[in-house]
Amino acid sequence: MSNSPKNPGWQKVKIPFKDLNHKNIAAGLVAGIFIITGPTALILEAASNGSFTMEQTVLWIFSVYVFGGLFGIFLPLYYRIPIVGGHSLTGVAFLAAVSYQFSFHEFIGAYLLSGIFMLLIGLLGFFSRLIKLVPKEIISAMLAGMITKYMISFVISISQLLTVGLISLMAFFIFSKWKTKMPPAIAAIVTGFIMFILTTPIHSGDWASGIIFPHPFTPEFHLISFLSVSIPLALLILSNDAAVAVGALEQNKYNTPVNRVISLSGLASIIAGLFGGQSANIAGMATVICSDEEAGPKEKRYMGAVVTGVMLTAFGLLSWKLIPIIQGLPKEFISIIVGFSLIGVFGNSLYQGFSNQTMKTSAAFAFIIAFSNITILNISAPVWSLAVGAFIARYIEHATGDRNIDRAKKTA
């Protein structure tokens, strides 16, 4: 990993439109749809669980999409690398599970500390070492446990909105089988929207005020919210977004400024946090989409990230108008959207969480504790999941494995 790549800087940013082509535009649009659909529904659910006001909810969505979008416009233009900006889908799924435990202003403080934590990790160059502290299997098992309830709601909601659900499911399987450029989850969500519009009248939510102007919120800092929100949120962003994105960029042979990207993700998250959003960072799966060879010539793929950034920024700026309409959608339909958005993450998390035969017990405990959603000593289930899982993996399973190896050597 190189942290001081040669890059064109701003001297060639004057007319980037010449690098646009149908392939990177298509990739950018697909990545943008991916970031907008499911995560927005999850934010609305998290805000509802936490009893946040409409203003707080709109500014949450405004901040993650506007600042995440700007992140994904300026960095690709500067580095000529498809660094897609956005926010963390897994981070929002985590927040939806704990949003009832803290006040909105306590979350603001936790977001700021999470951003500062990522900023320091990038500045100190500790990214690779930090990821190794908690085994990726434990993080994946924890994430799978948190997401399980959404997958259960997904199945139940399909049975309740049978026509929309089944046709969306058919689209998902068809696109999975054909392996087209369109991700199956997006195909299913778009199909579901079309079927829903054709079969059900849409009513906007009860709230119908004018423009909400962005403004910073006053944070509240507490040790419990730092332990229960800041640390797990930062770990999810670094492991499920940054690590995935960096891996995709390096796989496609981009000279990625890893530590700078992590630092800037932290800085952008601090700014987003002040305005109510949990993060603004390099997006994992969206970067995979825009950096792939399907996005066109390698030297022009960065414009796909710019297209995504423009799309996200526009969505964030219009959030005050769009959110009441989205809130008018039935809860069952929102659950279907969330389910399709998380099905890939859920499957990958289960696979990775239980892929290591020497960590079956630790992964099982991490999964069960996260799924239980318990709170002990005011510390949320995801933290206990990581702590217990990492402890068992490091001091019980690995120690036992070492002793078994030693016994085998002695008896050989």
C-alpha positions in Angstrom: 0.0 0.0 0.0 1.4 3.3 -1.0 0.4 6.5 0.9 2.2 9.0 -1.4 1.1 8.2 -4.9 1.8 10.4 -7.8 -1.5 12.1 -8.8 -2.5 14.7 -11.3 -3.7 17.1 -8.6 -5.9 19.9 -9.6 -4.0 21.0 -12.7 -6.0 18.6 -15.0 -9.4 19.0 -13.3 -10.5 21.9 -15.5 -12.5 19.8 -18.1 -13.1 16.3 -16.7 -16.2 15.7 -18.8 -14.1 14.4 -21.7 -13.5 11.3 -19.6 -17.2 10.5 -19.2 -18.5 7.5 -21.2 -21.5 5.3 -21.1 -19.7 2.6 -19.0 -18.5 4.8 -16.1 -21.8 6.8 -16.1 -23.7 3.5 -15.8 -21.5 2.3 -13.0 -21.9 5.6 -11.2 -25.6 5.5 -11.5 -25.8 1.9 -10.2 -23.5 2.8 -7.2 -25.6 5.8 -6.5 -28.9 3.9 -6.4 -27.2 1.3 -4.2 -26.2 4.0 -1.6 -29.5 5.8 -1.7 -32.2 3.1 -1.6 -31.6 0.8 1.4 -29.6 3.0 3.7 -32.2 5.8 3.5 -34.9 3.4 4.6 -32.7 2.2 7.4 -32.0 5.8 8.6 -35.8 6.4 8.7 -36.2 3.2 10.8 -33.3 4.2 13.1 -34.8 7.7 13.5 -38.2 6.3 14.3 -36.7 3.9 16.9 -35.0 6.8 18.5 -38.0 9.1 18.4 -36.0 11.8 16.5 -37.8 14.8 15.2 -38.4 15.4 11.5 -35.8 18.1 11.4 -33.2 15.8 13.0 -34.1 13.0 10.5 -33.9 15.3 7.4 -30.6 16.8 8.5 -29.2 13.3 9.2 -30.0 12.3 5.6 -28.8 15.7 4.3 -25.4 15.5 6.0 -24.5 11.9 5.1 -25.5 12.3 1.4 -24.2 15.9 0.8 -20.9 15.5 2.6 -20.5 11.9 1.4 -21.3 13.1 -2.1 -18.8 16.0 -2.0 -16.2 13.5 -0.6 -16.9 11.4 -3.7 -16.6 14.3 -6.1 -13.4 16.0 -4.9 -11.2 12.9 -4.1 -11.7 11.2 -7.5 -11.1 14.4 -9.3 -7.9 15.0 -7.4 -6.4 11.5 -7.4 -8.0 10.2 -10.7 -9.0 7.1 -8.8 -12.6 5.8 -8.4 -12.8 6.6 -4.7 -16.6 6.6 -4.2 -17.9 8.7 -1.3 -21.0 7.9 0.7 -21.8 6.6 4.2 -21.9 3.2 5.9 -24.8 0.9 5.2 -23.6 -1.4 8.0 -23.1 1.6 10.3 -26.7 2.6 9.8 -27.9 -1.0 10.4 -26.0 -0.9 13.7 -27.4 2.5 14.7 -31.0 1.3 14.0 -30.4 -1.4 16.7 -29.2 1.1 19.3 -30.9 4.4 18.5 -33.4 4.0 21.3 -30.7 3.9 23.9 -29.3 7.4 23.5 -30.5 10.9 22.8 -29.9 12.6 19.4 -27.3 14.9 21.0 -25.5 12.0 22.6 -25.3 10.4 19.1 -23.8 13.7 17.7 -21.1 13.4 20.3 -20.5 9.8 19.5 -20.3 10.5 15.8 -17.7 13.2 16.4 -15.6 10.9 18.5 -15.9 8.1 15.9 -14.7 10.6 13.2 -11.8 11.7 15.3 -10.9 8.1 16.0 -10.7 7.4 12.2 -8.8 10.6 11.6 -6.1 9.6 14.1 -6.0 6.0 12.7 -5.2 7.5 9.2 -2.7 10.1 10.4 -0.8 7.5 12.5 -0.9 4.9 9.8 -2.6 2.3 12.2 -5.3 1.1 9.7 -3.8 -2.3 9.0 -2.9 -3.0 12.6 -6.3 -2.0 13.9 -8.1 -4.3 11.6 -6.1 -7.2 13.0 -7.0 -6.5 16.7 -10.5 -7.8 16.4 -10.7 -10.9 14.1 -12.7 -10.2 10.9 -14.7 -13.3 11.7 -16.0 -11.8 14.9 -16.9 -8.5 13.3 -18.7 -10.4 10.5 -20.6 -12.6 13.0 -21.6 -9.6 15.0 -22.9 -7.8 11.9 -24.8 -11.0 10.8 -26.4 -11.1 14.3 -27.5 -7.5 14.1 -28.9 -7.9 10.6 -30.9 -11.1 11.2 -33.9 -9.3 12.5 -34.1 -7.3 9.3 -34.0 -10.5 7.3 -36.8 -12.0 9.3 -38.9 -8.8 8.7 -38.0 -9.1 5.1 -39.5 -12.5 4.7 -42.6 -11.6 6.7 -43.1 -8.4 4.7 -42.9 -10.4 1.4 -45.8 -12.6 2.6 -47.8 -9.4 3.5 -47.2 -7.6 0.2 -47.3 -10.8 -1.8 -47.5 -9.5 -5.4 -44.8 -6.8 -5.0 -42.7 -9.1 -2.9 -42.8 -12.1 -5.1 -42.2 -10.2 -8.4 -39.2 -8.3 -6.7 -37.9 -11.7 -5.5 -38.2 -13.1 -9.0 -36.2 -10.1 -10.4 -33.5 -10.7 -7.8 -33.1 -14.4 -8.7 -33.2 -13.7 -12.5 -30.5 -11.0 -12.3 -28.5 -13.3 -9.9 -28.7 -16.1 -12.5 -27.8 -13.9 -15.5 -25.0 -12.1 -13.7 -25.7 -8.9 -15.5 -24.0 -5.5 -14.8 -27.0 -4.5 -12.7 -26.7 -5.8 -9.1 -29.6 -8.2 -8.3 -30.5 -6.1 -5.2 -30.9 -2.9 -7.2 -32.9 -4.8 -9.9 -35.2 -6.1 -7.2 -35.7 -2.7 -5.6 -36.4 -1.0 -8.9 -38.8 -3.7 -9.9 -40.5 -3.5 -6.5 -40.9 0.3 -6.8 -42.5 -0.1 -10.2 -44.9 -2.8 -9.0 -45.8 -0.8 -5.9 -46.5 2.4 -7.9 -48.7 0.4 -10.3 -50.7 -1.4 -7.5 -50.8 1.0 -4.6 -51.5 4.7 -4.2 -48.7 6.7 -2.6 -49.4 9.3 0.1 -46.8 11.7 1.5 -46.2 11.6 5.2 -48.0 13.9 7.7 -45.1 16.4 7.8 -45.3 19.0 5.0 -43.3 22.0 6.1 -40.9 24.0 3.9 -37.1 23.8 3.5 -35.1 22.9 6.5 -31.8 24.8 6.5 -28.8 22.8 7.8 -27.2 23.9 11.0 -24.8 22.3 13.5 -26.1 20.5 16.6 -24.7 20.6 20.1 -23.0 17.4 21.0 -23.1 15.6 24.3 -20.1 13.4 25.3 -20.4 10.4 27.5 -18.1 7.4 28.1 -21.0 4.9 27.6 -21.9 6.4 24.2 -18.3 6.4 23.2 -17.9 2.7 24.1 -21.4 1.6 22.7 -21.5 3.8 19.6 -18.2 5.4 18.6 -15.9 2.4 18.7 -18.3 -0.1 17.0 -19.3 2.4 14.4 -15.7 3.2 13.5 -14.8 -0.5 13.3 -17.7 -1.2 11.0 -16.7 1.7 8.7 -13.1 0.7 8.6 -13.7 -3.1 8.2 -16.8 -3.1 6.0 -16.3 0.0 3.9 -12.6 1.2 3.9 -11.1 -2.3 3.8 -13.4 -3.4 1.1 -12.9 -0.3 -1.0 -9.1 -0.3 -0.6 -9.0 -4.0 -1.5 -11.0 -3.4 -4.7 -8.8 -0.4 -5.7 -5.6 -2.4 -5.2 -7.1 -5.4 -6.9 -7.6 -3.2 -9.9 -4.0 -1.9 -9.6 -4.7 1.6 -8.4 -2.0 3.3 -6.4 -4.2 4.1 -3.5 -3.3 6.8 -0.8 -4.7 4.5 2.0 -3.9 6.6 5.1 -5.0 9.8 3.4 -8.3 8.3 2.4 -8.8 7.0 6.0 -7.9 10.4 7.4 -10.2 12.3 5.1 -13.0 9.8 5.8 -12.5 10.7 9.5 -12.4 14.5 8.8 -15.5 14.3 6.6 -17.3 12.2 9.2 -16.6 14.9 11.8 -18.2 17.5 9.6 -21.1 15.3 8.9 -21.5 14.5 12.6 -21.9 18.2 13.5 -24.9 18.3 11.2 -26.5 15.1 12.4 -25.0 12.3 10.2 -23.0 9.3 11.4 -20.3 9.4 8.7 -19.1 10.5 5.3 -16.5 8.1 4.2 -15.2 6.0 1.3 -18.0 3.6 0.4 -17.1 -0.1 0.2 -19.4 -1.9 -2.4 -19.9 1.3 -4.4 -16.2 1.6 -4.9 -16.1 -2.1 -6.0 -18.7 -1.2 -8.6 -17.0 1.9 -10.0 -13.4 0.4 -9.9 -14.3 -2.8 -11.7 -13.3 -3.3 -15.4 -17.0 -3.2 -16.3 -16.8 0.6 -15.5 -14.7 1.2 -18.6 -11.1 2.1 -19.3 -9.1 2.2 -16.1 -7.9 5.8 -16.4 -11.5 7.0 -16.8 -13.3 5.0 -14.1 -12.8 7.8 -11.6 -15.6 9.7 -13.4 -18.1 7.0 -12.3 -17.3 7.9 -8.7 -17.9 11.6 -9.6 -21.3 10.7 -11.1 -22.2 8.9 -7.9 -21.0 11.9 -5.9 -23.2 14.3 -7.9 -26.2 12.0 -7.5 -25.8 11.7 -3.7 -25.3 15.4 -3.3 -28.5 16.2 -5.2 -30.4 13.6 -3.2 -29.1 15.2 0.1 -30.0 18.7 -1.0 -33.6 17.6 -1.9 -34.0 15.4 1.2 -36.4 17.9 2.9 -38.8 17.3 0.0 -38.2 13.6 -0.6 -38.3 12.2 2.9 -42.0 12.9 3.6 -42.8 11.0 0.4 -40.6 8.1 1.5 -42.2 8.1 4.9 -45.6 7.7 3.2 -44.6 4.2 2.0 -45.9 1.2 4.0 -43.7 -0.3 6.6 -43.8 -3.6 4.8 -42.5 -2.1 1.6 -39.7 -0.4 3.5 -38.8 -3.7 5.1 -38.6 -5.3 1.6 -36.3 -2.5 0.4 -34.1 -2.9 3.5 -34.0 -6.7 3.1 -32.8 -6.6 -0.5 -30.2 -4.0 0.4 -28.8 -6.2 3.2 -29.2 -9.7 1.7 -25.7 -9.5 0.2 -24.1 -8.1 3.4 -26.0 -10.8 5.5 -24.8 -13.7 3.3 -21.2 -12.5 3.2 -21.2 -11.8 7.0 -22.5 -15.3 7.7 -20.0 -16.9 5.3 -17.0 -14.9 6.6 -18.1 -15.2 10.3 -18.2 -19.0 10.3 -15.5 -19.6 7.7 -12.7 -20.3 10.2 -13.1 -23.8 11.7 -10.9 -22.8 14.7 -13.3 -19.9 15.6 -16.7 -21.6 15.6 -17.5 -21.0 19.3 -16.3 -17.4 19.3 -18.2 -16.6 16.1 -21.4 -18.3 17.5 -21.3 -16.3 20.7 -20.7 -13.0 18.8 -23.6 -13.8 16.6 -26.0 -14.8 19.4 -25.1 -11.8 21.6 -25.5 -9.3 18.7 -28.9 -10.9 17.8 -30.1 -10.8 21.4 -29.8 -6.9 21.4 -29.1 -7.0 25.2 -27.8 -4.1 27.2 -25.6 -4.7 30.2 -24.2 -1.9 32.3 -25.6 0.5 29.7 -23.3 -1.0 27.1 -25.0 -2.2 23.9 -25.1 -5.8 22.5 -22.7 -5.1 19.6 -19.9 -4.1 22.0 -20.4 -7.2 24.2 -20.5 -9.2 21.0 -17.1 -8.0 19.9 -15.6 -8.2 23.4 -16.8 -11.7 24.2 -16.1 -13.0 20.7 -12.6 -11.6 20.6 -11.8 -12.9 24.1 -13.0 -16.4 23.3 -11.1 -16.4 20.0 -7.9 -15.1 21.4 -7.6 -16.7 24.8 -9.7 -19.9 24.6 -9.9 -21.2 21.1 -6.4 -20.2 19.9 -4.8 -21.2 23.3 -6.5 -24.6 23.1 -5.3 -25.0 19.5 -1.8 -24.2 20.5 -1.9 -26.7 23.4 -3.3 -29.4 21.1 -0.4 -28.8 18.7 2.1 -29.0 21.5 0.5 -32.3 22.7 0.7 -33.7 19.2 4.3 -32.8 19.0 5.1 -34.5 22.3 3.3 -37.7 21.4 4.7 -37.9 17.9 
